[in-house]
Amino acid sequence: MEGLSERQYAARVGLSRGAIQKAKATGRLVLHEDGSIDAEASDALRAQATDPSKTRKPPQPKLTPVPEAAVSAVGETLKEQGMAAPPVGSGTTFLQAKTANEVLKAQERRLRLQKLKGELIDRARALSLVFRLARQERDVWVNWPARAAALMAADLGVEPARMQKVLEKHVRAQLDELSEVKPDLR
């Protein structure tokens, strides 16, 4: 046999044996005298006779670009766990992304479990509670000079109105300093 068999040529060009038989019957292949297929000549003839828009191209996997934010999130997650993170812009391997995904799922499950056990509270609720407690504390201190001034004035032998004025001045100064403190509930 000088050339290739139908099966061999079909495997070479990525077509079915039936498609090769059809091309052979319609004269789109070059054959040797023994009926075998002349591969190089047949390839050239097929390239001339075939409409490129009607050829099947092997399906290409559709790769969508990964946003840079997602890649950096993978890197941050890996760093938090003490693992090597890829430099930004160099790309993340599938294994690194899968590892980061598994770590994130484990963290999420742990948080959900802690919330169910009552170990975690809602951030907005905590902020509201801290704000309410701070306001109550401030109100107690604002009203304190009026209650304590008369008693202190009697102990010291000074005028109650003057004592209240001095106490209010110092309490307000202290409250102004405390108002600059912002709780960080991260």
Buried (B, 14 or more C-beta within 10 A) or exposed (E): EEBBBBEBBBEBBEBEBEBBEEBBEEEBBBBEEEEBBBBEBBBEBBEEEEEEEEEEEEEEEEEEEEEEEEBBBBBEBBEEBEEEBBEEEEEBEEEBBEBBEEBBEEEEEEEEEEEEEEEBEEEEEEEEEEEEEBEEEBEEBEEEBEEBBEEBBEEEEEEBEEBBEBBBEEBEEEEEEEEEEEEEEE
